[in-house]
């Protein structure tokens, strides 16, 4: 039971929060802006962006897409909160002896890993369709459910 609880806790921590937004820039082009929690890393943000590109291609009524450009940014920061000093002492005869120990404050990790993709979408028969990535294939066999529910984790 303890192992199950530990495994679920690790999955939640690694999964973190992730999401993406899409902005249509023309009839067949789109910008995907994705962000992922620090625990996901840059790779997690890239996965979210790639899956979001496939989802948005299908939602827009297209079948395939090409990633024209990509950019990434690491906005993660780590802060150390103030610590405290604990002193213990004793008087032995005419002598006072003490020991002080510094206890650091908690470490706080904040921010996101971000990824931006510019995509061009294609329908069957359009020039460029053959070289483009198949959106349904990119999402795998569960693509209808993924398109319906979206992405909430970087796993």
C-alpha positions as CSV (number, residue, x, y, z in Angstrom):
1,X,0.0,0.0,0.0
2,X,2.8,2.4,0.9
3,X,4.5,1.6,-2.4
4,X,1.3,2.4,-4.3
5,X,0.9,5.8,-2.5
6,X,4.5,6.6,-3.2
7,X,4.2,5.7,-6.9
8,X,1.0,7.8,-7.3
9,X,2.7,10.8,-5.5
10,X,5.7,10.5,-7.9
11,X,3.4,10.4,-10.9
12,X,1.6,13.6,-9.8
13,X,4.8,15.4,-9.1
14,X,6.4,14.4,-12.5
15,X,3.1,15.0,-14.4
16,X,2.7,18.5,-13.0
17,X,0.6,21.0,-14.9
18,X,0.9,21.5,-18.6
19,X,-1.2,23.2,-21.2
20,X,-1.2,25.0,-24.5
21,X,-3.1,27.6,-26.5
22,X,-3.5,28.0,-30.2
23,X,-3.8,31.2,-32.2
24,X,-4.9,31.1,-35.9
25,X,-2.6,33.3,-37.9
26,X,-4.2,32.5,-41.3
27,X,-6.6,30.1,-42.9
28,X,-4.1,27.2,-42.7
29,X,-1.4,28.4,-40.2
30,X,-1.4,28.5,-36.4
31,X,0.9,29.4,-33.5
32,X,1.0,26.9,-30.6
33,X,2.1,28.3,-27.2
34,X,2.8,25.5,-24.7
35,X,3.9,25.6,-21.1
36,X,4.9,22.9,-18.6
37,X,5.7,22.8,-14.9
38,X,9.4,22.8,-13.8
39,X,9.2,19.1,-13.1
40,X,8.3,18.4,-16.7
41,X,11.5,19.9,-18.1
42,X,12.1,21.3,-21.5
43,X,11.3,17.9,-23.0
44,X,7.9,17.9,-21.4
45,X,7.1,21.3,-22.8
46,X,8.2,20.0,-26.3
47,X,5.9,17.0,-26.0
48,X,2.9,19.1,-25.0
49,X,3.5,21.5,-27.9
50,X,3.8,18.7,-30.4
51,X,0.7,16.9,-29.2
52,X,-1.2,20.3,-29.1
53,X,-0.2,20.9,-32.8
54,X,-1.7,17.6,-33.8
55,X,-4.9,18.2,-31.7
56,X,-5.4,21.7,-33.1
57,X,-4.8,20.5,-36.7
58,X,-7.6,18.0,-36.3
59,X,-9.9,20.5,-34.6
60,X,-9.4,22.9,-37.5
61,X,-10.5,20.3,-40.0
62,X,-7.1,19.4,-41.4
63,X,-5.3,16.1,-41.5
64,X,-1.6,16.9,-41.5
65,X,0.8,19.6,-40.4
66,X,4.4,20.8,-40.8
67,X,6.2,22.6,-38.0
68,X,7.7,25.7,-39.7
69,X,9.6,27.1,-36.8
70,X,10.0,26.6,-33.1
71,X,11.3,28.5,-30.1
72,X,11.7,27.6,-26.4
73,X,12.3,29.4,-23.2
74,X,13.2,28.3,-19.6
75,X,11.4,30.5,-17.1
76,X,12.2,28.3,-14.1
77,X,13.7,29.8,-11.0
78,X,14.8,28.4,-7.6
79,X,14.6,30.5,-4.5
80,X,15.9,29.7,-1.0
81,X,13.8,31.0,1.8
82,X,15.5,32.3,4.9
83,X,16.8,29.8,7.4
84,X,17.2,29.8,11.2
85,X,19.9,29.2,13.7
86,X,19.3,26.8,16.6
87,X,21.6,27.2,19.6
88,X,21.8,24.7,22.5
89,X,24.0,25.4,25.5
90,X,24.8,24.2,29.0
91,X,26.5,25.6,32.0
92,X,29.0,23.2,33.5
93,X,30.7,24.7,36.6
94,X,32.0,28.1,35.6
95,X,31.9,27.3,31.8
96,X,29.1,27.9,29.3
97,X,29.3,25.6,26.2
98,X,27.0,26.0,23.3
99,X,26.5,24.6,19.8
100,X,24.8,26.5,17.0
101,X,23.3,24.8,14.0
102,X,22.0,26.6,10.9
103,X,18.8,25.1,9.4
104,X,18.2,26.3,5.9
105,X,14.7,27.4,4.9
106,X,12.7,25.6,2.2
107,X,13.6,25.7,-1.5
108,X,10.9,27.0,-3.8
109,X,10.9,26.1,-7.5
110,X,8.6,28.2,-9.7
111,X,8.1,29.2,-13.3
112,X,7.5,27.1,-16.5
113,X,9.3,25.6,-19.4
114,X,7.7,27.1,-22.6
115,X,7.7,26.1,-26.2
116,X,6.2,27.8,-29.3
117,X,5.6,26.2,-32.6
118,X,4.5,27.7,-35.9
119,X,2.5,25.1,-37.9
120,X,1.1,24.9,-41.4
121,X,-1.8,22.6,-41.9
122,X,-2.9,20.5,-44.9
123,X,-5.8,18.6,-46.2
124,X,-5.5,15.6,-48.5
125,X,-4.7,16.6,-52.1
126,X,-3.2,20.0,-51.2
127,X,0.5,20.6,-52.2
128,X,2.8,19.6,-49.3
129,X,0.4,17.1,-47.9
130,X,2.7,14.1,-48.6
131,X,5.6,15.6,-46.6
132,X,3.5,16.7,-43.6
133,X,3.1,14.8,-40.3
134,X,-0.2,12.9,-39.9
135,X,-2.0,14.4,-36.9
136,X,-3.9,11.3,-36.0
137,X,-0.8,9.2,-36.2
138,X,1.1,11.6,-34.0
139,X,-1.5,11.2,-31.2
140,X,-1.7,7.4,-31.5
141,X,-4.7,5.1,-31.4
142,X,-6.5,7.0,-28.6
143,X,-6.5,10.2,-30.8
144,X,-10.3,10.8,-30.5
145,X,-10.2,10.9,-26.7
146,X,-7.0,13.0,-26.7
147,X,-8.6,15.6,-29.1
148,X,-11.8,15.6,-26.9
149,X,-10.0,16.0,-23.5
150,X,-6.9,17.9,-24.4
151,X,-3.6,17.8,-22.6
152,X,-3.2,18.4,-18.9
153,X,0.1,16.7,-18.2
154,X,3.5,16.3,-19.8
155,X,3.6,12.6,-19.4
